[in-house]
Amino acid sequence: HEDPAVAATYVDQLMAKQVDGIIVVGTLLEGDPALGEGERPAMVSVDAPGASGSNVGFDLEGSQYAATRHLIDHGHERIGYVSAPVELPNVAPKLLGYQAALAAADLSLDPDLVVAVPDFQIRSGEYGAHQLLDLPSPPHAIATASDELAMGAFHAISSRGLRVPEDIALVGNDDIEMAAVIRPALTTVALPVEVAGRRAVAMLQELITGNQPDPSQVVLDVELVVRQSCGCPRGNDTPLP
């Protein structure tokens, strides 16, 4: 749950079981002062920008840039953004991508259009979207830092008798399975999580055998997945069977 202290506890539990290696996903694991660095098993971080040592990440800034830019290309100028806490290492780059897309299009950044919610839960996305829709001049489109937040935003929009995308265009980020199932299907950005998993395991195996992975830090490209929630009549994703 994005809590480094909880992650450190789990690492200590795994170390007690004498595992050879650990993959830590989605959090910056601060060193346990009770243990020397040499006592830790081989470790690889995934989706944790700023992590030291071997890690596999995604172009998170580019992911939010692509999603926001797609809304701009639809002609939207007032674009709201629902973010998880920007203190999280894998959230801050997405906010930078949103800001960069607006700047590249010479659109002003209205701080009222950025709402930070406590976590990635659907209910938080709903809350954040309501905050945006309550503004005196609400946005014409909403981008979110995750698909779960987008689903919450979808519910908030629908609860007001508004339609996606006719009244409010919507894009997510991550491309979870449910993104293709809701209607209209969610335009989002796919993160190559399976590729990341394979690279992380390969890196860990290298570390366990005493070798240093080359390169030891990898950033994977992302891909905009166009569906219908943004206003496009047809998308570029693979249809469900």
C-alpha positions in Angstrom: 0.0 0.0 0.0 2.8 2.4 -0.9 4.2 2.3 2.6 8.0 1.8 2.8 7.8 0.7 6.5 5.4 -2.1 5.6 7.7 -3.1 2.7 10.7 -3.2 5.0 8.8 -5.5 7.3 8.1 -7.9 4.5 11.7 -7.8 3.4 12.8 -8.7 6.9 10.4 -11.6 6.9 11.7 -12.9 3.6 15.3 -12.5 4.9 14.4 -14.6 7.9 13.4 -17.3 5.4 16.8 -17.0 3.9 15.7 -16.2 0.3 18.4 -15.6 -2.2 16.9 -12.5 -3.7 14.0 -10.1 -3.5 12.1 -8.0 -6.0 10.5 -4.8 -4.5 7.7 -3.3 -6.5 6.3 0.2 -6.4 8.1 1.6 -3.3 11.5 3.1 -2.3 12.7 0.8 0.3 14.7 2.7 2.9 17.5 0.8 4.5 16.7 -1.0 7.8 19.2 0.6 10.2 19.3 -2.7 12.2 21.0 -4.5 9.2 24.2 -3.8 7.4 23.9 -3.4 3.7 26.1 -6.5 3.1 23.7 -8.7 5.0 20.8 -8.1 2.6 20.1 -10.6 -0.2 20.3 -9.5 -3.8 17.5 -7.0 -4.5 15.9 -5.4 -7.6 13.4 -2.6 -7.6 10.5 -2.2 -10.0 8.5 0.9 -10.7 10.4 2.9 -8.0 12.0 6.0 -9.6 15.1 7.0 -7.6 15.8 3.6 -6.2 19.5 2.9 -5.9 21.0 -0.3 -7.3 19.4 -2.4 -9.9 15.9 -1.4 -11.0 13.4 -1.6 -13.8 11.1 1.4 -14.4 8.6 2.9 -16.8 8.6 6.2 -18.6 6.0 7.5 -16.2 6.5 11.2 -17.2 6.0 10.2 -20.8 2.9 8.2 -20.0 1.1 11.1 -18.5 2.4 13.4 -21.2 0.9 11.1 -23.9 -2.4 10.8 -22.2 -2.7 14.6 -21.6 -1.5 15.4 -25.1 -4.1 13.2 -26.5 -6.8 15.2 -24.8 -5.3 18.4 -26.0 -5.3 17.0 -29.6 -9.0 16.6 -29.1 -9.2 20.3 -28.6 -9.6 20.4 -24.8 -7.9 23.2 -23.0 -9.2 22.9 -19.5 -8.0 19.5 -18.4 -8.4 18.3 -14.9 -5.9 15.9 -13.3 -6.6 13.5 -10.4 -3.4 12.3 -8.8 -2.4 10.0 -6.0 0.0 11.6 -3.5 2.8 13.2 -5.4 5.2 12.3 -2.6 5.1 8.7 -4.0 8.1 8.1 -6.3 6.0 6.6 -9.1 3.4 9.4 -9.0 5.5 12.6 -9.1 6.8 11.9 -12.6 3.2 11.6 -13.9 2.4 15.1 -12.6 5.4 16.4 -14.4 4.2 14.8 -17.6 0.8 16.4 -17.3 2.4 19.8 -16.7 4.8 19.3 -19.6 2.0 18.5 -22.0 0.1 21.7 -21.1 3.3 23.8 -21.4 4.1 22.3 -24.8 0.7 23.4 -26.0 1.0 26.8 -24.5 -1.8 26.1 -22.1 -1.7 27.7 -18.6 -1.5 25.5 -15.6 -4.5 26.1 -13.3 -3.7 24.7 -9.9 -7.4 24.3 -9.2 -7.5 21.7 -11.9 -5.1 19.4 -10.1 -6.5 17.3 -7.2 -4.4 15.0 -5.1 -6.3 12.2 -3.4 -5.0 9.8 -0.6 -4.5 6.7 -2.7 -5.2 4.9 -6.0 -8.6 3.5 -4.9 -11.7 3.9 -7.1 -13.5 5.8 -4.3 -10.6 8.3 -4.3 -11.0 8.9 -8.0 -14.6 9.5 -7.5 -13.9 12.0 -4.8 -11.3 13.8 -6.9 -13.5 14.0 -9.9 -16.3 15.5 -7.8 -13.8 18.2 -6.6 -13.1 19.1 -10.2 -16.7 19.1 -11.3 -17.7 21.4 -8.3 -15.4 24.1 -9.6 -17.1 27.3 -10.9 -15.5 26.5 -14.3 -15.1 22.7 -14.4 -12.8 21.0 -16.8 -13.8 19.7 -20.2 -11.7 16.6 -19.8 -10.1 14.7 -16.9 -6.8 12.7 -16.9 -5.9 10.5 -14.0 -2.8 8.9 -12.6 -4.2 5.4 -12.7 -7.1 3.5 -14.3 -8.7 2.9 -10.9 -8.8 6.6 -10.3 -10.4 7.0 -13.8 -13.1 4.5 -13.0 -13.9 6.5 -9.9 -14.0 9.6 -12.0 -16.3 7.8 -14.5 -18.8 7.1 -11.6 -18.7 10.7 -10.4 -19.4 12.0 -13.9 -22.2 9.5 -14.5 -23.8 10.3 -11.0 -24.3 13.9 -12.2 -26.1 12.9 -15.3 -23.1 13.7 -17.5 -21.8 11.4 -20.2 -18.3 10.2 -21.1 -17.0 11.3 -23.5 -19.8 13.6 -24.8 -19.7 15.9 -21.8 -16.4 15.0 -20.1 -13.6 13.2 -21.9 -11.6 10.8 -19.7 -8.2 9.1 -19.8 -6.5 6.8 -17.4 -3.0 5.4 -16.9 -1.7 1.8 -16.5 -4.1 -0.2 -18.8 -5.4 -2.6 -16.3 -7.7 -5.4 -17.6 -10.9 -3.6 -16.6 -10.0 -0.6 -18.8 -11.1 -2.5 -21.9 -14.3 -3.8 -20.2 -16.1 -0.7 -19.1 -18.2 1.2 -21.6 -17.2 3.4 -23.1 -13.8 1.6 -22.9 -11.1 3.6 -21.3 -8.3 5.3 -23.2 -5.2 4.9 -21.2 -1.4 4.3 -21.4 -0.1 0.7 -21.2 2.9 0.0 -19.0 4.7 -3.2 -20.1 4.5 -4.9 -16.7 5.2 -8.4 -18.0 8.4 -7.2 -19.7 9.3 -5.4 -16.5 8.8 -8.6 -14.5 11.0 -10.7 -16.9 13.7 -8.1 -16.8 13.6 -7.8 -13.0 13.9 -11.6 -12.6 16.8 -11.7 -15.1 18.6 -8.9 -13.2 18.0 -10.7 -9.9 19.5 -13.9 -11.2 22.6 -12.1 -12.3 23.0 -10.5 -8.9 22.5 -13.9 -7.1 25.3 -15.4 -9.2 27.6 -12.5 -8.4 27.3 -10.6 -11.7 26.3 -7.0 -12.1 23.4 -6.6 -14.7 24.2 -4.6 -17.7 22.5 -2.2 -17.7 21.6 -2.2 -14.0 18.9 0.5 -14.5 16.3 0.1 -17.2 13.4 2.4 -18.3 10.8 0.8 -20.5 8.7 2.6 -23.1 5.0 3.0 -22.7 2.2 3.0 -25.3 -1.0 5.1 -25.6 -4.0 2.8 -25.9 -6.8 4.7 -27.6 -10.3 3.5 -26.9 -13.5 5.5 -26.7 -13.6 7.4 -23.4 -11.5 10.2 -24.9 -13.9 10.8 -27.8 -12.3 8.7 -30.5 -15.0 6.6 -32.3 -12.6 3.6 -32.6 -9.5 2.7 -30.8 -6.1 1.0 -31.5 -6.4 -1.7 -28.8 -6.9 -5.4 -29.4 -10.6 -6.3 -29.3 -11.7 -8.7 -26.5 -12.4 -12.2 -27.7 
